[in-house]
Amino acid sequence: MDRGCVFSYLITEDKVVIPELSVEKEFGKYTISMDHNTPFEYASNGVVECAIYGLVTNVVSNKSNNIVDEIVEKCKKIQDVVEYEKNLGGKYILLFKVNDQYYIQGDATCSIPIFYNTEGAFVCSSNCNYIAKLKDYCVDNELNLIRKSGDISQAMPYDITPYRQIKQLIPNHFLDVNKQSAIRFVNSIKRQKAISVEKATKIVLPMIENLLNFYMSKYKIYCPITSGRDSRVVLSFLLKSTEKFSCYTIKHPEHNNDTQDITVPIAMCKKVNIEHRLIEDVIVSETLKDEIDRLLGNGNYSLRTLRIAQTIKEFFGDGAIINGDIIGQVGKCSLHRDIPSIFATPSYFRCKLHNYSKESKMQLKQWIKEIKSSGEKTNVFDLFSIENRMGRWAAQENLIYNTLGQAYLNIFNCRSIIYTWTAVERKERKLSMLHVDLIQKNSAVLLDIPFETDESIVIKISKANGFTYLFSSYMKYYIEKAKFEKGRRI
């Protein structure tokens, strides 16, 4: 049975009727139209107001009730909220008002998209298309060139959208609603002091457990399993829980029975005696495509992601999916490994965006300039993974799941967890040492099943060291660029 969308909202001054967003809440002079599936909490002391839309818990205190009351009591300005929020985990947006000043902040990776307009009466939404239609905005030719200079499954750089008047809030920023502009906040004013893998694991273990247990108190849990390391870390935490869960693997058309992404999950779940289902992609109906076109805009989403999301919803729509994206992006620095920091350039980041326009490079140049001017000392490579990869690429995937009504959650989505990992040397993280240590402490038996192996000698060489990975990244980029441009000419 279709339960409607989830984590979907629209914030406006004037009430707007949107069938999918049938619940209305007031926040100061604004109306928040939202789906009926997502929690909403509000508190006020007459001077300060706070609202949280979504799922949130304090991973340190393990408190999930009355968080808005605590914020109202303890926070007098937005900087206080930023400091308080670093220990919050989940999937949410936070609204804060003091002295007629309005602010919005996302969770650690902005996993619920936050689109907003930069001129005229303020509008903010989880869906860019809602704003564009409401305001009758037209696509900007220059920005649309960037959008079309890469596959639709890839994200646009920095905070831009195809519309000149619409931007997206990315991690490590809060939105000054009155000024309709994003303000960067700093996580580390000094270069992070390196810590050991063991110390990092000790710090984050209870936080991750608290966040997972919070999710499991709300949903029936399903865990996707591949041959990789990220999903195995998630499984290791689930095995410590007393709550029931089950695992699954999607067998895509390109897979066969000997594919590692099929054989390893089966062997692993058998080893720990956990239910495992092997499922295949469903066929997305034309009716569903038409509906998603209406909601997200024709051609504004990845058909492959839609197919996977719909497959998951058909099989596991009665619960929530737990994914491990963040530990892959940050925990093993998969986009940059241990490339020397001097090569953290707009050119390199454009490679990892898989965008083939010079305009995207200029946007990334502005992004780096903003980081430097803020005084942020966290490694720029890691910030790219958090802000441009998780904050944009993962967020647009989340939008599809949200629109279908499938809860899609992450047990690492908290700034205190993420920025503990960034303090570990990248040369250690790239070897999956954080992954191994977490698994060892949670459920060491999972290490009896070997991780996937790189079957290609080219891949092995590319991962040999930072310089070979840098070279191979550029080489792959220009090969893919040639294929992309050839495909556009045909």
Secondary structure, 3 states (H helix, E strand, C coil): CCCCCCCCEEEECCCCCCCCCCEEEEECCEEEEECCCCCEEEEECCCEEEEEEEEEEECCCCECCCHHHHHHHHCCCHHHHHHHHCCEEEEEEEEEEECCEEEEEECCCCCCCCEEECCCCCEEECCHHHHHHHHCCCCCHHHHHHHCCCCCCCCCCCCECCCCCEEECCCCEEEECCCCEEEECCCCCCCCCCECHHHHHHHHHHHHHHHHHHHHCCCCEEEECCCCCHHHHHHHHHHHCCCCEEEEEEECCCCCCCCHHHHHHHHHHHHCCCCEEEEECCCCCHHHHHHHHHHHCCCCCCHHHHHHHHHHHHHHCCCEEEECHHHHHHHCCCCCCCCCHHHCCHHHHHHHHCCCCHHHHHHHHHHHHHHHHHCCCCCHHHHHHHHHHHHHHHHHHHHHHHHHCCEEEECCCEHHHHHHHCCECHHHHCCCHHHHHHHHHHHHHHHHCCCCCCCCHHHHHHCCCHHHHHHHHHHHHHHHHHHHHHHHHC
